[in-house]
Amino acid sequence: MGAFFTQSLLIALVLFVILLLGGMLHVAVLVSIAASVFIAFAMPHTQAARPRYLVGGYIIGILCGVMLHYGNMWLVMCGVTVAGQGPHVLCGPLAAGLAVWMMTVLNYEHPPAAALALGLVLEARALPSAGMALGAIVFICGLQAILRKRLHNLL
């Protein structure tokens, strides 16, 4: 019972620090980071919580999200609409789908990174947000490495 409380408190503390340092990140970017924090600290000894998957998935999610973010901006400047809405309704799902495809082909599966790709398409400031997300996942991996021997799988 102690590990459940302690690690849940740790998750809250890590998210607090990320929110303090992250400023005004888009909600979808923050939610992807929160999901990654859960994986890293509630399931620390699973394959999904290894730094390879956390960081690798984020790098892929960032590449796909930023690329489609700028594609979306270009389509907006060209006046393109999709089903009466902005092109984000096409670019966001494409970013997430491309990220999933690349993660599975390259063996860096991390589901929250697909949400990150989508969030970066919707984010007004994609590059600074991508940098903050990458910094957050590196911070998470570093803290997890320091605490790994004290952490338990809660699931």
HUTATA-V889637 format. One line per field, one symbol per residue. ss: DSSP state (H for helix, E for strand, C for the rest). phi: phi as a letter, one per 30 degrees, with the letter a starting at -180 (. if undefined). burial: 1 if it has 24 or more other ideal C-beta (glycine too) atoms within 12 Angstrom, else 0. A space follows every 10 residues. Layout:
BEGIN
ss=???
phi=???
burial=???
END
This chain:
BEGIN
ss=CHHHHHHHHH HHHHHHHHHH HHCCCCHHHH HHHHHHHHHH HHCCCCHHHC HHHHHHHHHH HHHHHHHHHH HHHHHHHCCC EECCEECHHH HHHHHHHHHH HHHHHHCCCC HHHHHHHHHH HHCCCHHHHH HHHHHHHHHH HHHHHHHHHH CCCCC
phi=.ddedddddd eddddddddd ddicddeddd dddddddedd ccbdccedcd eedddedddd ddedddeddd ddddddddid bbhibddddc dddddddddd dddddcibda edddddeddd ddddcddddd ddddddddee ddddddcedc cbddc
burial=0000001001 1001100100 0100110111 1111111111 1111000111 1011111111 1111111110 1110100000 0000001100 1111110111 0110000111 1111111111 1110010011 1111111111 1011001000 11010
END
